[in-house]
Amino acid sequence: MRPSSTSRVSRVRAGFVLVALAAIAAGTPSAPCPRGLRYVTRAGKKLVYLNEVARVYNLRLRKAGQKNLSLSSRWSRLLFRENSRELTFNGVRVWLNAPLYRAGWRHALDYADACWTLDPLLRRYAHLQRLRCRRVVLDPGHGGRDRGARGRRGVEEKAVVLDIARRVRVHVANAGLKVYLTRESDRYLSLDERVKKAARWNADLFVSIHANATVGRRGRGVETYVLAMPGFPSTNDGHRRRRGYSVYRGNAWNGANLVLAYFIQKALLDYTRAPDRGVRRSRFYVLKEAPCPAVLVECGFLSNTYEEEKLLTATYREKVARGIASGILQYADAVREAARGSARVSR
């Protein structure tokens, strides 16, 4: 019996994952930076000078204040802060793996950031060429006995995110994509069950939806997480590098993860006008074990009275849902555009 197209796709994807993970474990990008991007080694670190980035991507390097620098073109503007991991790309905050270094009279990025942060933003097609986006899995966090965060008025994360996920499904499905929810009701699912469902459905995209909370009540805003790079700390863990490499299945899509997160974060900001906490990096289980490009979205802080009140309203939840859906659809368009460009080159 001939194998189904689904099984063929699964085998091709499995082979791609193995090759990509082997490349990452060896410290090399599986979707390479542009040819000719030069790096230097300082104190055991591979660094790329900002003027080298400007040369390769045809950007203009300028000072933007005493400790700020910008790289810009007609289409893109990147704003850096010295000794900081904060990057602003076209108005959206994106957290780097490592701070911008001062190297003598010049400034430099870690080579990993040149390849896995700047390159996906500036040359997204190179990171999306082998991908497709037809099946989307939405993962409403928590459920059942796991309530998640809880606001002062008793709003529970598990209920808020399920409602948002259902709304996202409507908008994405109306655009012609196949959409699955890991849970359709208030039921408990383990983290492992969630990623296994995505694998069983041959997901092309996985978006986990959550609401945030802090011990204090000042936390505000939206943020979108991608899987942290091997050897680098999560955004919330400070600057300290971890010894060795921790390579996970989800690292096979580092570039695509970043592109997806940027589109969703930007669209969320456009629709909600919430404070921008940025595209961040972490090692959530569903991101580590995702069988496809994946992000985790934090839609606001239930620990903040103002944001809890907003999330109580169907109008605001609809804005959040439209933002997430818009980001997904922009990513799907970018994947199709990359595939068309790849097909033209191969002819």
C-alpha positions as CSV (number, residue, x, y, z in Angstrom):
1,M,0.0,0.0,0.0
2,R,1.3,3.4,-0.9
3,P,2.1,5.7,2.1
4,S,-0.2,8.6,2.6
5,S,0.8,12.1,1.9
6,T,0.5,12.8,5.7
7,S,3.0,10.1,6.5
8,R,5.4,11.3,3.8
9,V,5.2,14.8,5.3
10,S,5.9,13.5,8.7
11,R,9.0,11.6,7.6
12,V,10.3,14.6,5.7
13,R,9.7,16.8,8.8
14,A,11.4,14.3,11.1
15,G,14.5,14.2,8.9
16,F,14.6,18.0,8.8
17,V,14.3,18.2,12.6
18,L,17.2,15.7,13.1
19,V,19.5,17.7,10.7
20,A,18.5,21.0,12.3
21,L,19.1,19.8,15.8
22,A,22.5,18.3,14.9
23,A,23.5,21.7,13.4
24,I,22.3,23.6,16.4
25,A,24.1,21.2,18.8
26,A,27.3,21.8,16.8
27,G,26.9,25.5,17.3
28,T,26.0,26.3,13.7
29,P,22.8,27.7,12.3
30,S,20.6,25.3,10.2
31,A,19.3,28.3,8.3
32,P,22.5,30.2,7.8
33,C,23.2,33.9,8.1
34,P,24.0,35.6,4.7
35,R,27.3,34.5,3.2
36,G,30.1,36.8,4.1
37,L,28.9,37.8,7.5
38,R,32.1,37.9,9.5
39,Y,32.5,37.4,13.2
40,V,35.4,37.8,15.6
41,T,36.2,35.8,18.8
42,R,36.6,37.7,22.0
43,A,37.0,36.0,25.4
44,G,35.6,32.8,23.9
45,K,32.5,34.5,22.4
46,K,31.7,34.8,18.8
47,L,30.8,38.4,18.1
48,V,29.5,40.3,15.1
49,Y,30.2,44.0,14.9
50,L,27.2,46.2,14.2
51,N,29.0,47.9,11.3
52,E,29.4,44.4,9.8
53,V,25.7,43.8,10.2
54,A,25.1,47.2,8.5
55,R,27.4,46.2,5.6
56,V,25.8,42.8,5.0
57,Y,22.1,43.9,5.2
58,N,22.7,47.3,3.6
59,L,21.6,49.2,6.7
60,R,22.8,52.6,8.0
61,L,24.4,52.6,11.5
62,R,23.9,55.7,13.6
63,K,24.1,56.7,17.2
64,A,20.6,57.3,18.7
65,G,21.6,59.0,22.0
66,Q,24.5,58.5,24.4
67,K,24.2,54.7,24.7
68,N,21.7,53.9,21.9
69,L,22.5,52.8,18.4
70,S,20.2,52.3,15.4
71,L,20.4,50.3,12.2
72,S,17.9,51.4,9.6
73,S,16.8,51.1,6.0
74,R,13.7,52.1,4.1
75,W,11.8,49.1,5.5
76,S,13.4,48.4,8.9
77,R,14.6,50.2,12.0
78,L,16.5,48.4,14.8
79,L,17.2,50.3,18.0
80,F,19.8,48.8,20.4
81,R,20.9,49.8,24.0
82,E,24.4,49.3,25.1
83,N,24.8,46.5,27.7
84,S,21.2,45.6,27.3
85,R,19.3,42.7,25.7
86,E,16.5,45.0,24.6
87,L,16.1,45.5,20.9
88,T,13.3,47.4,19.2
89,F,12.4,46.3,15.7
90,N,10.0,48.5,13.8
91,G,8.5,49.6,17.1
92,V,8.2,46.1,18.7
93,R,10.4,45.0,21.6
94,V,12.4,41.9,20.9
95,W,14.7,40.5,23.6
96,L,18.2,39.4,22.5
97,N,19.9,36.2,23.7
98,A,22.9,38.3,25.0
99,P,23.5,42.0,25.7
100,L,24.9,44.4,23.1
101,Y,28.7,44.4,23.9
102,R,31.1,47.3,23.8
103,A,34.2,46.1,22.1
104,G,36.7,48.9,22.1
105,W,35.3,51.7,20.0
106,R,32.7,49.5,18.4
107,H,29.6,47.6,19.4
108,A,29.0,43.9,18.8
109,L,26.2,41.3,19.0
110,D,26.6,37.7,19.9
111,Y,26.8,35.6,16.7
112,A,23.7,33.7,17.8
113,D,21.7,36.9,17.8
114,A,23.0,37.8,14.4
115,C,21.8,34.5,13.0
116,W,18.7,33.8,15.1
117,T,17.3,37.2,16.0
118,L,18.3,39.7,13.4
119,D,18.4,37.4,10.4
120,P,14.8,36.1,10.9
121,L,13.6,39.6,11.2
122,L,15.5,41.0,8.2
123,R,15.5,37.9,6.0
124,R,12.5,35.9,7.1
125,Y,12.1,34.0,3.8
126,A,15.3,32.2,4.5
127,H,13.9,30.7,7.7
128,L,10.4,29.8,6.3
129,Q,11.3,28.2,2.9
130,R,10.9,24.6,4.0
131,L,7.7,25.2,6.0
132,R,4.0,25.3,5.3
133,C,1.1,26.7,7.3
134,R,-2.2,24.8,6.8
135,R,-2.9,23.2,10.2
136,V,-2.9,25.4,13.2
137,V,-3.1,24.1,16.8
138,L,-4.3,26.5,19.5
139,D,-3.6,25.5,23.0
140,P,-5.7,27.1,25.7
141,G,-3.6,26.9,28.9
142,H,-4.6,25.0,32.1
143,G,-8.1,23.6,32.5
144,G,-10.0,21.4,34.9
145,R,-8.3,21.1,38.3
146,D,-5.5,23.4,37.0
147,R,-7.1,26.9,37.2
148,G,-4.0,28.9,36.3
149,A,-3.7,32.5,37.5
150,R,-6.7,34.0,39.4
151,G,-7.6,37.7,39.6
152,R,-8.9,39.6,42.6
153,R,-12.4,39.4,41.2
154,G,-12.1,35.7,40.8
155,V,-11.4,35.6,37.1
156,E,-9.6,32.3,36.3
157,E,-7.0,32.0,33.6
158,K,-8.4,28.7,32.3
159,A,-11.7,30.2,31.4
160,V,-10.4,33.5,29.9
161,V,-7.9,31.7,27.6
162,L,-10.4,29.1,26.4
163,D,-12.8,31.9,25.3
164,I,-9.9,33.7,23.5
165,A,-8.8,30.5,21.8
166,R,-12.3,29.9,20.5
167,R,-12.5,33.4,19.1
168,V,-9.1,33.0,17.5
169,R,-10.2,29.8,15.9
170,V,-13.2,31.5,14.2
171,H,-11.0,34.2,12.5
172,V,-8.2,31.8,11.4
173,A,-10.7,29.1,10.1
174,N,-12.5,31.8,8.2
175,A,-9.2,32.5,6.4
176,G,-9.1,28.9,5.1
177,L,-6.8,27.3,7.6
178,K,-7.5,24.1,9.5
179,V,-7.7,24.8,13.2
180,Y,-7.6,22.5,16.2
181,L,-7.9,23.2,19.9
182,T,-6.1,21.0,22.4
183,R,-9.1,21.3,24.7
184,E,-12.6,22.4,23.8
185,S,-13.9,22.5,27.3
186,D,-12.9,22.9,31.0
187,R,-10.8,19.8,31.2
188,Y,-7.3,19.0,32.5
189,L,-4.6,18.1,30.0
190,S,-1.0,17.4,30.8
191,L,1.7,19.4,29.0
192,D,2.8,16.2,27.2
193,E,-0.7,15.5,26.0
194,R,-0.9,18.9,24.4
195,V,2.2,18.5,22.3
196,K,1.3,14.9,21.4
197,K,-2.0,16.1,20.1
198,A,-0.2,18.7,17.9
199,A,2.1,15.9,16.6
200,R,-0.8,13.6,15.9
201,W,-2.6,16.3,13.9
202,N,0.5,17.1,11.9
203,A,0.4,20.7,13.1
204,D,2.3,23.3,11.1
205,L,1.9,25.8,13.9
206,F,1.4,25.7,17.7
207,V,0.2,28.7,19.7
208,S,-0.3,28.3,23.5
209,I,-2.5,30.9,25.0
210,H,-2.2,32.1,28.6
211,A,-2.8,35.0,31.0
212,N,-0.1,36.3,33.3
213,A,0.3,37.1,37.0
214,T,2.9,38.5,39.3
215,V,3.3,38.6,43.1
216,G,2.8,42.4,43.0
217,R,0.0,44.0,41.1
218,R,2.0,46.4,38.9
219,G,2.7,44.0,36.0
220,R,1.0,45.0,32.8
221,G,1.1,44.3,29.1
222,V,1.3,41.5,26.6
223,E,4.3,39.3,25.7
224,T,5.0,36.4,23.4
225,Y,7.5,33.7,24.2
226,V,9.8,31.6,21.9
227,L,12.0,28.8,23.0
228,A,15.3,30.0,24.4
229,M,18.5,29.3,22.4
230,P,20.8,26.5,23.6
231,G,23.4,27.8,26.0
232,F,21.6,31.1,26.7
233,P,19.5,32.1,29.7
234,S,15.7,32.7,29.5
235,T,14.8,36.4,29.3
236,N,13.7,36.5,32.9
237,D,16.9,34.8,34.2
238,G,19.3,37.8,33.8
239,H,22.4,37.7,31.7
240,R,24.2,34.7,33.0
241,R,25.0,32.1,30.3
242,R,24.4,28.4,31.1
243,R,27.2,25.9,30.6
244,G,26.9,23.5,27.7
245,Y,24.1,23.2,25.2
246,S,20.5,22.2,26.0
247,V,19.0,21.4,22.6
248,Y,15.3,20.6,22.4
249,R,13.1,19.5,19.6
250,G,11.6,23.0,19.3
251,N,15.0,24.5,18.6
252,A,14.8,23.1,15.1
253,W,12.5,26.1,14.3
254,N,14.4,28.9,16.0
255,G,14.1,31.2,13.1
256,A,10.4,30.5,12.3
257,N,9.6,30.8,16.0
258,L,11.0,34.3,16.1
259,V,9.1,35.3,12.9
260,L,5.8,34.0,14.3
261,A,6.3,35.6,17.7
262,Y,7.1,39.0,16.1
263,F,4.0,38.9,13.9
264,I,1.7,38.0,16.9
265,Q,3.3,40.5,19.3
266,K,3.0,43.3,16.8
267,A,-0.6,42.5,16.0
268,L,-1.5,42.2,19.7
269,L,-0.1,45.7,20.3
270,D,-2.0,47.1,17.3
271,Y,-5.3,45.6,18.4
272,T,-5.1,46.0,22.2
273,R,-2.8,49.1,22.7
274,A,-1.5,47.2,25.7
275,P,2.1,47.9,27.1
276,D,4.7,46.0,25.1
277,R,6.6,43.5,27.2
278,G,8.2,42.1,24.1
279,V,9.1,38.9,22.3
280,R,10.8,36.9,25.1
281,R,12.6,33.6,25.5
282,S,11.9,30.8,27.9
283,R,11.9,27.0,28.2
284,F,8.3,26.2,28.7
285,Y,7.6,22.5,28.1
286,V,5.2,23.0,25.2
287,L,7.9,25.1,23.4
288,K,10.7,22.6,24.1
289,E,8.7,19.6,22.7
290,A,6.7,21.3,20.0
291,P,6.7,19.4,16.7
292,C,6.5,22.6,14.7
293,P,7.1,26.3,15.0
294,A,5.6,27.4,18.3
295,V,5.0,30.3,20.6
296,L,3.4,31.0,24.0
297,V,1.3,34.2,24.3
298,E,0.6,35.9,27.6
299,C,-2.6,38.0,27.0
300,G,-2.4,40.3,30.0
301,F,-2.0,40.2,33.8
302,L,-4.9,38.9,35.9
303,S,-3.0,40.1,39.0
304,N,-3.4,43.7,37.7
305,T,-6.8,45.1,38.6
306,Y,-7.0,47.2,35.4
307,E,-6.1,44.4,33.1
308,E,-8.4,41.9,34.9
309,E,-11.3,44.3,34.4
310,K,-10.5,44.5,30.7
311,L,-10.2,40.7,30.3
312,L,-13.6,40.4,31.9
313,T,-15.2,42.1,28.9
314,A,-16.0,40.2,25.7
315,T,-15.0,43.3,23.7
316,Y,-11.4,43.2,24.9
317,R,-11.1,39.4,24.6
318,E,-12.2,39.8,21.0
319,K,-9.4,42.4,20.5
320,V,-6.9,40.0,21.9
321,A,-8.2,37.2,19.7
322,R,-8.1,39.3,16.6
323,G,-4.5,40.3,17.4
324,I,-3.4,36.6,17.8
325,A,-5.3,35.6,14.7
326,S,-3.9,38.5,12.6
327,G,-0.3,37.5,13.6
328,I,-1.0,33.9,12.6
329,L,-2.4,34.9,9.3
330,Q,0.5,37.2,8.6
331,Y,2.9,34.4,9.3
332,A,0.9,32.1,7.0
333,D,1.2,34.7,4.2
334,A,5.0,34.9,4.8
335,V,5.3,31.2,4.6
336,R,3.5,31.1,1.3
337,E,5.6,34.0,0.0
338,A,8.8,32.2,1.0
339,A,7.6,29.0,-0.7
340,R,6.8,30.9,-4.0
341,G,10.2,32.5,-3.9
342,S,11.9,29.1,-3.3
343,A,9.9,27.6,-6.2
344,R,11.0,30.4,-8.5
345,V,14.7,29.8,-7.6
346,S,14.5,26.1,-8.1
347,R,13.2,26.4,-11.7
